């Protein structure tokens, strides 16, 4: 078949197009189509990149931080998320007790407890320390089933399941997670009693007296009166009388301490209380140097030992303190037998503070009747 090169076509507008014009239009159409496809590819690629950036940002900001390992004891890891869960329990516990929650202090304590409690968990079998499910059940029930009469106890018992669920929702823990918190609390208590059995209940004590003075007070006059009186005193009773007279004239201490003449009682020389090291270094009848008051920067403290007792029974409070100190010492020694990793920096600290702030803003008011929770962290 022969086709004339000059053959023309008629378009919809009744205009005639030559074959060469038609070819140019076809090429132009293919070019436009290619450009459109390329544009769609570029736009699609850009959208994919933007979506990837958003997903990556979300992962970095919200998914990865809670999963980041910050504590490792041998082969057991704990993440930021684990730590914030423990802190939320402590935060809610403070609310139930009606106490202030010092976030900065609690963060460091919770981090330390993570390490200590994991060490105790890993060596518990070696020392035959076990915690049964019944012990966990009783401990949890004791937090919610309270009352002075059988009738009151029965009322709380009937509402236990509901109250417990509400509490778990409030602290954002599953029942399994809370039971583990409780188990570790019981385990720590058992270790504390086990180590505490080795503490001597009779030890050396010193009889301590205190005066609180404002920085702008008549410190020189007060100190002069004390030194003059103590220089002449030869018995514990005489030293105590001198101190009592000066205390009532100058001290800004609590009313009850002033009434007692500055007598704050007997202290074991093994005490680790705030001022213990400075106190036990004094000789009998010696006035201490002025010591800054850690609770009030506008005050300074003075101490004196009126007498010593080389074999005095520990009070219940002092015995409990000694048990805690003994457990802490035992754990510190045990740490040397474990591979411990801990990562904590300003970024992690800031993240934890932000999470606690969010919890504080969204936490509902606790249900009535849940006072006095021992959360065990």
C-alpha positions as CSV (number, residue, x, y, z in Angstrom):
1,X,0.0,0.0,0.0
2,X,1.3,3.4,-0.8
3,X,0.7,6.3,1.6
4,X,1.2,9.8,0.4
5,X,3.6,11.8,2.7
6,X,1.5,14.8,2.2
7,X,-1.6,13.1,3.4
8,X,-3.4,15.3,5.9
9,X,-5.7,14.6,8.9
10,X,-8.6,16.6,10.1
11,X,-8.9,17.5,13.8
12,X,-12.0,18.2,15.9
13,X,-11.8,21.9,15.0
14,X,-11.9,20.9,11.3
15,X,-8.3,22.1,11.0
16,X,-6.0,19.9,8.9
17,X,-2.7,18.7,10.4
18,X,0.2,17.5,8.3
19,X,1.9,14.2,9.2
20,X,5.0,16.0,10.4
21,X,2.8,18.2,12.8
22,X,1.2,15.1,14.1
23,X,4.6,13.6,14.9
24,X,5.7,16.7,16.7
25,X,2.5,16.6,18.8
26,X,3.0,12.9,19.6
27,X,6.6,13.6,20.7
28,X,5.5,16.6,22.7
29,X,2.8,14.5,24.4
30,X,5.3,11.7,25.3
31,X,7.7,14.4,26.7
32,X,4.9,15.9,28.8
33,X,3.9,12.5,30.1
34,X,7.5,11.7,31.0
35,X,7.8,15.0,32.8
36,X,4.6,14.4,34.7
37,X,5.8,10.9,35.8
38,X,9.1,12.4,36.9
39,X,7.3,15.1,38.8
40,X,5.1,12.5,40.5
41,X,8.2,10.4,41.4
42,X,10.0,13.5,42.8
43,X,6.9,14.5,44.9
44,X,6.4,10.9,46.0
45,X,10.0,10.6,47.0
46,X,9.9,13.8,48.9
47,X,6.8,12.7,50.8
48,X,8.5,9.4,51.6
49,X,11.5,11.2,52.9
50,X,9.4,13.6,55.0
51,X,7.4,10.6,56.4
52,X,10.6,8.8,57.2
53,X,12.0,11.9,59.0
54,X,8.7,12.2,61.0
55,X,8.8,8.5,61.9
56,X,12.5,8.7,62.8
57,X,11.8,11.7,64.9
58,X,8.9,10.0,66.7
59,X,11.1,6.9,67.3
60,X,13.9,9.0,68.7
61,X,11.7,11.2,70.8
62,X,9.1,8.7,72.1
63,X,10.0,5.0,71.3
64,X,13.8,4.7,71.7
65,X,14.3,6.7,75.0
66,X,12.1,4.4,77.1
67,X,13.8,1.3,75.7
68,X,17.4,2.6,76.2
69,X,19.3,0.5,78.7
70,X,20.6,2.6,81.6
71,X,21.3,-0.1,84.2
72,X,22.8,-3.6,83.7
73,X,23.7,-6.0,86.4
74,X,25.5,-9.0,84.9
75,X,23.1,-10.1,82.1
76,X,20.0,-8.3,83.4
77,X,19.1,-5.0,81.8
78,X,16.9,-2.1,82.9
79,X,15.7,0.7,80.7
80,X,14.6,4.3,81.1
81,X,11.0,3.0,80.9
82,X,11.6,0.6,83.9
83,X,13.1,3.5,85.9
84,X,10.2,5.8,85.2
85,X,7.7,3.1,86.3
86,X,9.5,2.8,89.6
87,X,9.5,6.6,90.0
88,X,5.8,6.9,89.3
89,X,5.1,4.4,92.1
90,X,7.2,6.5,94.5
91,X,5.5,9.6,93.2
92,X,2.0,8.3,93.9
93,X,3.2,6.9,97.2
94,X,4.2,10.4,98.3
95,X,0.8,11.7,97.3
96,X,-0.9,9.0,99.4
97,X,1.2,9.9,102.4
98,X,0.6,13.6,101.9
99,X,4.4,14.2,101.5
100,X,6.4,16.2,99.1
101,X,8.0,14.4,96.2
102,X,11.5,15.6,95.6
103,X,12.1,14.5,92.1
104,X,15.8,15.1,91.9
105,X,16.4,13.1,95.1
106,X,14.0,10.3,94.2
107,X,15.6,9.8,90.7
108,X,19.0,9.1,92.1
109,X,17.6,6.9,94.9
110,X,15.5,4.9,92.5
111,X,18.5,4.4,90.2
112,X,20.6,3.1,93.1
113,X,17.8,0.8,94.4
114,X,17.5,-0.7,90.9
115,X,21.1,-1.9,91.1
116,X,20.9,-2.9,94.8
117,X,17.7,-4.9,94.4
118,X,18.9,-6.7,91.3
119,X,22.1,-7.8,93.2
120,X,19.9,-9.1,96.0
121,X,17.7,-10.9,93.6
122,X,20.6,-12.6,91.9
123,X,22.2,-13.8,95.2
124,X,19.0,-14.6,97.1
125,X,19.1,-18.3,96.4
126,X,22.7,-18.5,97.7
127,X,21.5,-17.2,101.1
128,X,18.2,-19.1,101.1
129,X,16.2,-15.9,100.9
130,X,12.8,-16.6,99.2
131,X,9.5,-14.8,98.8
132,X,6.4,-16.8,98.3
133,X,3.3,-15.8,96.3
134,X,1.3,-15.9,99.6
135,X,3.7,-13.4,101.1
136,X,3.2,-11.1,98.1
137,X,-0.6,-11.5,98.4
138,X,-0.6,-10.6,102.1
139,X,1.6,-7.6,101.5
140,X,-0.6,-6.2,98.8
141,X,-3.8,-6.9,100.7
142,X,-2.3,-5.1,103.8
143,X,-2.1,-1.9,101.8
144,X,-5.8,-1.9,101.0
145,X,-7.5,-4.0,103.6
146,X,-7.3,-1.8,106.8
147,X,-9.5,-1.0,109.7
148,X,-9.8,-1.2,113.5
149,X,-12.7,-3.6,113.6
150,X,-13.7,-6.8,111.9
151,X,-16.6,-4.9,110.3
152,X,-14.3,-2.3,108.8
153,X,-11.8,-4.9,107.6
154,X,-14.6,-6.8,105.9
155,X,-15.8,-3.7,104.0
156,X,-12.3,-3.1,102.7
157,X,-12.0,-6.7,101.8
158,X,-15.1,-6.6,99.6
159,X,-13.8,-3.6,97.7
160,X,-10.2,-4.9,97.4
161,X,-10.3,-5.9,93.7
162,X,-11.8,-2.6,92.6
163,X,-9.5,-0.5,94.8
164,X,-6.4,-2.5,93.6
165,X,-7.4,-2.0,89.9
166,X,-7.9,1.7,90.4
167,X,-4.5,1.9,92.1
168,X,-2.7,0.0,89.3
169,X,-4.3,2.4,86.8
170,X,-3.1,5.3,88.8
171,X,0.5,4.3,89.0
172,X,0.4,2.9,85.4
173,X,1.7,-0.6,86.3
174,X,0.3,-4.0,85.4
175,X,-0.6,-6.4,88.2
176,X,2.5,-8.5,87.3
177,X,4.8,-5.5,87.5
178,X,3.4,-4.3,90.8
179,X,3.7,-7.8,92.3
180,X,7.4,-7.8,91.2
181,X,7.8,-4.4,93.0
182,X,6.2,-5.9,96.1
183,X,8.3,-9.1,95.9
184,X,11.5,-7.1,95.8
185,X,10.4,-5.0,98.7
186,X,9.8,-8.1,100.8
187,X,13.0,-9.6,99.7
188,X,15.0,-6.5,100.7
189,X,13.3,-6.6,104.1
190,X,14.3,-10.2,104.6
191,X,17.9,-9.4,103.7
192,X,17.9,-6.5,106.1
193,X,16.7,-8.7,108.9
194,X,19.2,-11.4,108.0
195,X,22.1,-9.0,108.0
196,X,20.8,-7.2,111.0
197,X,20.9,-10.4,113.1
198,X,24.7,-9.9,113.2
199,X,24.5,-6.4,114.7
200,X,25.4,-6.2,118.4
201,X,22.5,-4.7,120.4
202,X,24.8,-3.3,123.1
203,X,27.4,-0.7,122.0
204,X,29.1,2.5,123.0
205,X,26.9,5.7,123.2
206,X,27.4,9.4,123.9
207,X,24.9,11.7,125.5
208,X,24.4,14.6,123.1
209,X,23.2,18.2,123.7
210,X,22.5,20.9,121.1
211,X,22.1,24.6,120.8
212,X,20.7,26.3,117.6
213,X,21.8,29.9,117.0
214,X,21.0,32.4,114.3
215,X,24.0,33.6,112.3
216,X,23.3,37.1,113.5
217,X,22.9,36.1,117.1
218,X,25.1,36.7,120.1
219,X,27.3,33.7,119.4
220,X,30.5,35.0,121.1
221,X,28.6,35.8,124.4
222,X,26.8,32.4,124.3
223,X,30.1,30.5,123.6
224,X,31.8,32.4,126.4
225,X,29.2,31.5,129.0
226,X,29.2,27.8,127.9
227,X,33.0,27.5,128.0
228,X,33.2,29.2,131.4
229,X,30.5,27.0,132.9
230,X,31.8,23.7,131.3
231,X,35.3,24.5,132.5
232,X,34.1,24.4,136.1
233,X,31.7,21.4,135.7
234,X,33.1,18.0,136.6
235,X,30.1,15.7,136.4
236,X,27.5,14.9,133.7
237,X,24.8,16.5,135.8
238,X,26.8,19.7,136.2
239,X,27.6,19.9,132.5
240,X,23.9,19.3,131.6
241,X,22.8,22.1,134.0
242,X,25.2,24.6,132.5
243,X,24.0,23.7,129.0
244,X,20.4,23.9,130.0
245,X,20.7,27.4,131.4
246,X,22.5,28.7,128.3
247,X,20.1,26.9,126.0
248,X,17.0,28.5,127.5
249,X,18.7,31.9,127.2
250,X,20.1,31.8,123.7
251,X,18.9,28.8,121.7
252,X,16.5,29.1,118.8
253,X,15.8,25.3,118.8
254,X,12.4,23.7,118.8
255,X,10.3,24.4,121.8
256,X,10.5,20.8,123.1
257,X,14.3,20.7,122.7
258,X,14.6,24.0,124.6
259,X,12.3,22.6,127.3
260,X,14.6,19.7,127.7
261,X,17.6,22.1,128.0
262,X,19.0,21.1,124.6
263,X,19.2,17.4,125.5
264,X,18.7,15.3,122.3
265,X,19.5,12.0,123.9
266,X,21.9,9.1,123.6
267,X,23.5,8.4,120.2
268,X,25.5,5.3,119.3
269,X,29.0,6.1,118.1
270,X,28.4,4.1,115.0
271,X,25.5,6.4,114.0
272,X,25.6,7.8,110.4
273,X,23.3,10.7,111.1
274,X,24.1,14.1,109.5
275,X,26.3,15.5,112.3
276,X,27.4,12.2,113.9
277,X,31.0,12.3,112.7
278,X,31.6,15.8,114.2
279,X,29.8,14.9,117.4
280,X,31.7,11.6,118.3
281,X,35.0,13.3,117.7
282,X,34.4,15.6,120.7
283,X,35.7,15.0,124.2
284,X,33.4,15.0,127.1
285,X,32.5,18.6,128.1
286,X,33.9,20.1,124.9
287,X,32.0,22.7,123.0
288,X,32.0,22.0,119.3
289,X,33.0,24.5,116.6
290,X,30.0,26.2,114.9
291,X,28.5,23.7,112.4
292,X,26.3,24.9,109.5
293,X,22.6,23.8,109.8
294,X,21.8,21.8,106.7
295,X,18.1,22.5,107.2
296,X,18.4,26.2,107.7
297,X,21.2,28.2,106.1
298,X,20.5,31.1,108.5
299,X,21.3,29.0,111.6
300,X,24.4,27.3,113.0
301,X,24.6,24.5,115.5
302,X,26.7,23.7,118.6
303,X,27.0,20.3,120.2
304,X,28.4,18.9,123.5
305,X,28.8,15.4,125.0
306,X,28.0,15.4,128.6
307,X,28.9,11.7,129.2
308,X,29.7,8.4,127.6
309,X,28.5,4.9,128.1
310,X,30.6,2.1,126.7
311,X,27.9,-0.6,126.9
312,X,24.4,0.8,126.3
313,X,21.4,-1.0,124.7
314,X,20.5,0.3,121.3
315,X,17.1,1.9,121.1
316,X,14.6,0.4,118.6
317,X,15.1,3.4,116.3
318,X,18.9,3.2,116.5
319,X,18.8,-0.6,115.9
320,X,16.7,-0.1,112.8
321,X,19.1,2.5,111.6
322,X,22.0,0.1,112.2
323,X,20.2,-2.6,110.2
324,X,19.9,-0.3,107.3
325,X,23.5,0.7,107.5
326,X,24.6,-2.9,107.7
327,X,22.6,-3.9,104.7
328,X,24.1,-0.9,102.7
329,X,27.6,-2.0,103.7
330,X,26.9,-5.6,102.8
331,X,25.6,-4.7,99.3
332,X,28.5,-2.4,98.7
333,X,30.9,-5.3,99.4
334,X,28.8,-7.6,97.2
335,X,28.9,-5.2,94.3
336,X,32.5,-6.2,93.7
337,X,31.3,-9.7,92.7
338,X,29.1,-8.4,89.9
339,X,29.5,-6.7,86.5
340,X,27.6,-3.5,86.8
341,X,26.9,-0.9,84.1
342,X,25.0,2.4,84.7
343,X,24.5,5.2,82.3
344,X,23.1,8.5,83.6
345,X,23.6,12.0,82.2
346,X,21.9,15.3,82.0
347,X,19.8,14.3,79.0
348,X,18.4,11.2,80.8
349,X,17.8,13.2,84.0
350,X,15.9,15.9,82.0
351,X,13.8,13.2,80.3
352,X,12.9,11.6,83.6
353,X,11.9,14.9,85.1
354,X,9.6,15.6,82.1
355,X,7.9,12.2,82.3
356,X,7.3,12.8,86.1
357,X,5.9,16.2,85.3
358,X,3.4,14.7,82.8
359,X,2.4,12.1,85.3
360,X,1.8,14.8,87.9
361,X,-0.4,16.8,85.6
362,X,-2.6,13.9,84.5
363,X,-2.8,11.8,87.7
364,X,-6.4,11.7,89.1
365,X,-7.2,12.2,92.8
366,X,-6.5,9.0,94.8
367,X,-9.5,7.1,96.1
368,X,-10.3,7.5,99.8
369,X,-9.2,4.9,102.3
370,X,-5.8,4.2,100.8
371,X,-3.6,6.1,103.3
372,X,-0.3,4.7,104.6
373,X,0.8,2.7,101.6
374,X,4.2,1.1,101.9
375,X,5.3,1.0,98.3
376,X,8.5,-0.7,99.1
377,X,10.9,1.1,96.8
